[in-house]
Amino acid sequence: MGLGKCGIHPIFQFTTEELEGNELIMKLMILRGFALLLFLITSSHSEEKYELQSYSPELLKKAESGDPKAQLQLGGCYKEGRGVGKNKTQALRWIEKSANQNYSLAQFFLGQCYLDGEIVQKNEKEALRCYKQAAENGLAEGQYNIGCSYYNGNGVAKNANEAFKWVNMAAEQGMADAQYILGGLYARGEGCEKNTTKAVECYRKAAEQGNEEAQRALGICYAQGIGVAKDEQEAKKWLLKGSAKQTKQIKEQLKLSDDPYSESLVRKAEAGDSDAQLNLFVCYLNGKGVSKDEKEAVKWLKASADKGNSNAQNMLGGLYSIGLNVEKDDVKAFEWQKKSAQQGNPAGELSLGNCFYFGKGVETNKEEGIKLIQKAANQGYEPAKGVLERLEQLEKK
């Protein structure tokens, strides 16, 4: 689709702001450390592969014999109702038994229990204590969550230096989320000396592991020459990777065409068909059936936007917002995304909401920003829902 393939997505403005030093954004990104509220994670960074089991007499026997792994599994069964009725008391009992045997995963998940308050009264200080136990036993997730706790002041006084120390420990173990957050700390100089080159290095490590936020951040670094030489090809590559999972859903919702280059498509575009013009933009930008030609690509995108195509208007605004294939211009970005939003385009509404929220090309108006993002979310636009969720989390802190 055009939106994903050209690598421009309204949510990218969050990453851009992070790099430019907006304090709010690092908080939004750091909050990902508390998104791990699933009781057991099947894709944990830890070298031990933790596969969920259902309740069985054999599992109970192992747990009763003192096997800490079985005890944690059994606690999870009671918590989630896997093969047995849910029982908060039994869930907590078995998890604590496992944690008391110095089993790092159990210590970490006990911390999660204290954080989410589902089977035990919420207690951020206890959560931090459990995370520290896991961290001191070398568990990257524990180290990462301690860093998040120090950054946000959850259960402990805010301390950027401690946040950096613990996140760095997790990052050194290869944890992608930690590498991404560490990049943000380097970019802002929080808990460390500001170093955009190291920020890019961290983003790259996380991006190469598939972390989409890091891929978007790395793309924007290349687009704006932050910590690395400007390289529009690399920018597009990483921005595209960072939007891959959302591509199909957004394409369907925005009704974006994906036709390859053809003489028929050219004729339609030349005749003034705005959808064909937008499609040609994608073809020339990505070399799809025709040699890559960025100037020709932008020409057709502008033609489509001038014809009133709301997707093209939003995408053109996106190009201006990060200076990709055009000179960066926040005011022009705002103007084009406003045109898109006025037509009810959810991607345009989200983009415009970001402009108002962060004061990009317009005077800051957070209330108006949230209102527009909510409008996009009400249309079922998943990226807008994600942004709202983060903003709501921030307001609770």
N, C-alpha and C positions, 0 to 999 in steps of 0.2 A: 504494500500500500504506500501511498505517497507519504503519509505522516511518519510511518515507521521507517520506510526505506531511505528517506532523506535524513533520518536521524533527528528530526526536530519533534519535540514533544513538550507540551506546556509544563509538565512537571519538572522538566530540566531546569527551569528557572530556580527551583529550590537548590539544586546543586550549584548553579552559578552563584547564587547569593552566598552560599556557604563559602565558596572560594573568595568572594569579595569581602567577607568579614561580617556578614549579618549574624548577630549573636543568636537569633532565634533558630537559625537553621541547624547549627551544631546540636542544639538541644533536641530538635526534631529527629536528627539522625541518631543521636545517642539513645533516644528512647527505644530504638530497635533492640537494645540490650534487654529490655523488659517485655519484648514481644514473645519470648520463649515460654509462654505459659502453658503449653502442652505439657502434660506431666512427664511423658517419656518421648524423647526425640529419636527417630530412627536414623537420622542422618547427622548424628553428633560428630563434631570434629575429633573427639577423642579416638585414639587408635583402637580401643575396644569397640567392637561392633555390637550394639545393643539391640537385639531383636525382641520385639514384644511377644510375650507368651500369655496364654489363657490359663485360668485356674485349672489345676489337676491335682489328684491325690499325690502324685509324684513330686510336684512343685511344693506342695505343703510339707511333705516329708523332708525335702531338702532344706526348706526354710527352718523347720523345727530343729533340724540337726545343726543349724548354725551357719549355713551357707549364705554369706551376705548378698550375693547376686540373686539367689532365689528369694531371699527376704525382700529385696527391692522389687523384684518381679511380682511377688505376692501382694505387696503393698499397692502396686499399680493395678493389679487385678481388682482389689477391693475399691480402689479409688474410681476406676473407670467402668467397673462392672463387666470385666472380661471373664466370662465363664462362671461368675458368681455374683450374687447381689451386691450392690454398692453398700459400703460400710465405712464411714469416715473414721470411726474409732480404730477399726482393724487396719485400715490403710495407714494411718499415722503410726500405729504401733509397729508395724513391720518395717516401714521406712526408717523409723528411728532406730530400730534394732540394727538395720543394715548400716546406717550412718555411724552408729556407735562403735562399729567394728572398723572404723576408719576407711570405709569404702567411698572413694571420692565421688562416684556418680550418685550414690545415695545422699551424700552430704550436699551435693549440688541440687538435687531434686527436692530435698527437704527445704533448702533455701527457697526454691520456687513455690513450695507449699506455703511457706510463711509470707511470701510476696503476694500470691494470688488470694490467700485467705479462704480457700475453698474447704479444706478439711481441718484447718486450724485457724485460730484468730490471726488476722493479718498483723505482722510485726516486722517492720523493715530492719530493725536492729538485729533480730534473730536471723533474718534472711542473710544479712551481711555476714554474721558470724559463721553461718553454714557455708557461704560462698568462700570465706577465707580458709576454712578447713579444706574445702575441695581444691582451692587454688594452691595452698601450701603443699598439697599432695600432687601438684602438677597438672591439674585439670584446666585446660584452656578456657572452657566455658565459665568456670569459677573465677578465673583471673579477669576475664572480660566483664563479667557482671560486677565485680568489685570496682573496676574502673568506671563503669557506668554509675555505680552508686556514689562514688566520690565526685563524679562530674555533676550529677544532679542533686546531690545532698540527700540521698535516700538512706536514712538510718545512720547517717554520719555527716559531719560538717563538709561542705563543699571544699574540694582541694584539687586544683587542676594538676599539680605536680604528682599527686598520688594516682589520679585518674590516668595520666600519661604513663606512669610506671607500670600499672597493672595491665592496661590495654596493650602496651608494648610487649609485655611478657606473653600475652596470648597471641599477639601477632607473630612473635618470633617462633611460635609453635606452628605457624602456618594457618591460623584461623582467619578465614577470609573477612568475616565481619569486623574482626579486630583490626586487620590490616586497613580496611576502608576507613574505620573511625580514626585510626592512628594518622592516616593521611589528612583527615580533617583537622586534627590537632596540630600537625606540622603546618598546615596551610594557614592556620590562624595564630600559631605561636602560643598555644595554650599548654602550659605545663612543660614547655620546651621553647627553644629559640625558633622563631619562625623560619621555615625552610621549605620553599615551594618545590625545590628539586626533590627533597626527600618525600614530600607529599605525593608527588607524581610517582615515585618509586613504590610507595605503599599502595596507591590506587592501582598501579599496574599489577602488583602481586595479587591483589584481591580480584581485579578484573579478569586475570588469566585463570582464576578459579571459578569464574562464572558469576561473580557478584555483580548484579545489574546496576546497583547504585554506583559502584566503583567504576564500572564501564562507562556510565554516563559522565561521571566526574572526570575520568581520564579523557573522554572525548572533548569535553569543554576545555580542559587544560590545553589540548592540542589546538582547539579552535581559537583560543584567546592568547596562546603563548604564555601560559602560566606554568613556570617551572620547567618548561620544555619549549623547543622551537616550534613556532606555528607550523601546522601541517594539516591542511584541510582534508586530505585523503585519510589520514589517521583519525582525525576528528570524526569524520563520517563513519568510518569503520567501527569505532567504539560506541558512538551514539546509536548506531544501528543494532549492535550486539545488545546494548542496554535496553532496547525497546522490543527485543525479539518475542518475549512471552506475551506481550500485550498486542502484538501486531494483528493477529487474526481477529480478536474481539473488536478492536478499534476499526479495522477495515470494514467489518460487517455492520457495525453501528453507524459509521459515517458514510457507508455505501461508496467506498472508494474502489475504483476500477484498478485492475492489475494487468491490463492488456499489453502485450509486447509491441515494440515499434513496428509500424507497417505504413505503407503508402495510404491506405484507407484512413488510418488514424491521423496522418498528417493532413489529409484533405478535410477531415472533420474539424481539426484544430484551426486550419486556415479559414474555414467557413464560419468560425466563431463559436464552436462548441466548447464551452468552458471545461467540461469533464475531459474531453479529448486533449485540451490544452494542458490540463493538470497532469494527465497521463503522460504526455510528451515530456513534461518537466521531469518526471520520474525516470523515463527512458534515457534522456540525455544525462541526467545526473549520475545514473548508475551504469550507463553503457549497456542498457538492455535492448539488444537488437540493433544498436547503433553506437558509433564511437562516442565516448564520453565527451561532453562539451558543457562545462558549467555555465558559461555565458549564455548559451542557447537554452539551457535548462531554466535559468532565472528569467530569461525573456518570456518563456511560455508560462511560467508560474505567475509572473506579473500580468500577463494577458488574461489568464484565467481569473485572477483576483479582480482585475479591472472589470471583468464581465459579471462580477458579483458572486462568484463561486465561494461559498463560505469556508470550505476546506482549504482552498488556495489562499484565501485571505489570512486564515489562521497560520498556515505554514509559512507564508511570506513574513508575517509578523514574527514567527519563530526564528527565521533566518536573521532578521534584523536584531532580534534580542540577543543573539550570541555572536553575530558578525560572521556567519558562515556563508561564503560566496557573495556577500554584500558587506558594505561598511556597517559596523555596529551602530545602531541608532535606536535608543529606547523609545523615543517619541514616535517614530514611524512604526515600531513594533506595537506600541499601544494603539495607534490609530487603526492599523490593519486588524488587530485582534478584536478591537471594538466593533468593527464592521461585521466580523464573523459572528461575534456574540449576539449582536442585534438581530441576526437572522435565526437565533435559537440553536446555533451549532454548539453542542456540549463541550467540544474541545476548545472552541473559541471562548466560551464562558469561563472555563477553567483558566485559560491563558490570561484573560482579562482580569479574572479574580486575583491571579498572582500579581499582575501589574499593580492593582490597587493595594493589595496587601503589603507589598514590598516597596511601593512608591517608585515603580519603574516606568518612566515616561509620563507619570501623572503624580499628583500629590498623594501621599500615603493616606489610605482610608481602609483600615482593616475591616470595619463593619461591612462596607460595600464589597470588599474582597471576598469575605466569607459568604455573603449573600449570593454572589455570582457562582462561587464554587459549589454552594448548596444547590443552585439551579441545575448545574451540570450533573451533580450526583443524583438529583431527583429524576433525571432522564435515564438513569441506570449506567452512567458513564463511570466505569471502574476506577480509572486514574483519579477522578474527582473524589470518589468515595475514600480512596486511600489517603488523599491529602487531608480530607476532613477528619479522618480518624486520627491522624497525627496531630492536627491542631487541637482536637478535643483532648487527647492525651496531655498535650502541653498545658492546656488550661487547668487540668486537674492537679498539676504539680505545684 
